């Protein structure tokens, strides 16, 4: 099957090529992001393989269908960038990677907490300037503190286990569906407001849906403890960035660790070091010494990428052989499960 891989970096090419050892897929790689202006690049292909910041809205999907695309392969779990109803109407099958190593994101999440708490990012830069003073680098023992986990799927549950069993933290949890594994290690399900009020650290592990868009807004940030830490390794638009900045400026929120940003599509996965970034909100975020922003890399481990690539190739095999699997996204089923 002839497939164009959008938003492809060298590591994508290496790992997808290795996973395609049987030659089932005829991959062609491009660094271009899929959007309206680049959809013409799909001409002559049967499928497109896309990532988190590729745009698969109704117009783009119509262009793809016109070019003969029958299959959209997502190299990710989230699908908020895909108009599933339009895909279904156009007869395009959409397949994702429903799960990959949840430890990749969970471990990175804890790394952000430790870096912010113990000011590791600031200490690193200070020592490189031969400044060995400890002033301003004091943190707190995480042992005995309370972490609030919004979203207790695979990733959120593992974060809770690491912090509970490894750090001795109390775990408060919120989700529409309770996960018994959380209760196994002593996690307590509470209302969202109670979680926000009672947590020293709040970490987000939710999908982006219309219901979770700007879930963390000015009102909910005001409910958090003064000096609390917020971590987001899920999707950027779950947090209202302007409200987050105001909370930081008022010295209410104590720190923020963000691996995602709601307008990241024009910034992340690119080298902009020789360019001027004109996103003033993003630039303002970078000025805070108590904020760490990383470029959507929490998933980025050898194990996770290998599983993503292998699942993508398996999705192609199942599609060609008329088999369905858990990775097929059907609009009506997604709406019913929401």
Secondary structure, 3 states (H helix, E strand, C coil): CEEEECCCCHHHHHHHHHHCCCCCCEEEECCCCCCHHHHHHHCCCCEEEECCCCCECHHHHHHHHHCCCCEEEECCCCCCCECHHHHHHHCCEEECCCCCCHHHHHHHHHHHHHHHHCCHHHHHHHHHCCCCCCCCCCCCCCCCCEEEEECCCHHHHHHHHHHHHHHCCEEEEECCCCCHHHHHCCCEECCHHHHHHHCCEEEECCCCCCCCCCCECHHHHHHCCCCCEEEECCCHHHECHHHHHHHHHCCCCCEEEECCCCCHHHCCCCCCCCCCCCCHHHHHHCCCCCEEECCCCCCCCHHHHHHHHHHHHHHHHHHHCCCCCCCEECHHHHHHHC
